[in-house]
């Protein structure tokens, strides 16, 4: 027997178990929810979780409610506990700028793949300057207010990111059995091309290192060019992460700036991001000098992903060291300046 308010649990004719009970709903009302499981224990655990959240004052979303209502619930009560602060901030901005204006009034239960596809096509072809009213905030109109559209559209990468956030939100609705399927997964946006960037040439890298000579952050600049660690990984390095005798560095954390806590040291984004990289000889000398000087922190920026042995990696960084020295000394012929500097590859 279950106590009053704990709901009911029973086995259906299709052999599944169903649990039902009353929980808090938006608008300070209560509604009956039903959850399902392959076992009695599974169904009961799902219902208990919903009732516990209700007792904490968290209203359960309703498939009959609007998508805007559900997104607000998901961001404030689910995603906030699963995402890093900066990621949650970006998700919230995406919901405010794109989801709620375009799909917010749609009922969660009635949202279709066609709705999502139409909305994405509109985002792809509509000038955001006009849609979001950016022109009205300017001293002098440059777009629709001036009688001509600037065609400021979302990039393919941004469009793919917006689509991925919607898929994440609806996936949770499926897990909570508010909707039977994730309609956003049935919409294809294509794979966007990565942004192109122009790396420094060997001549430019040597000129940069020459100008940084004697600067208090010289070891950081050298490591940035020789290894290419991410900015957050650079700033998250501690002396304990370095083995100057063995010539390696262990990447264990990243430093991020957040709105609430300021600069915060966090674990690497994924477990595979924890790795050990080889350090070139010139960087080892700079780091050793940087530590008798008594500085507290050092670091490095950006990463290349490859899985090679430390011996092979050492060959690569020595070759890079030669490239960053005067080309006439190492090759006996002038450098045309068109070749990009090599990067040392980190290993796990």
Secondary structure, DSSP 8 states (H G I E B T S, - for coil): ---TTS-EEEE-TTS-EEEEEEEEETTTEEEEEEEEESSHHHHHHHHHHHHHHHHTT--B--TTSBHHHHHHHHIIIIIHHHS-HHHHHHHHHHIIIIIHHHHTTSBGGG--HHHHHHHHHHHHHS-HHHHTTGGGGSSS--SGGGTS-------HHHHHHHHHHHHHHHHHHHHTTSSSS-GGGG--------------BHHHHHHHHHHHTT-TTHHHHHHHHHH---HHHHHT--GGGEETTTTEEEE-EEEEEETTTEEEEEE-SSGGG-EEEE--HHHHHHHHHHHHTT-S--------B----HHHHHHHHHHHHHHHS-HHHHHSS---S-SB-----BB-
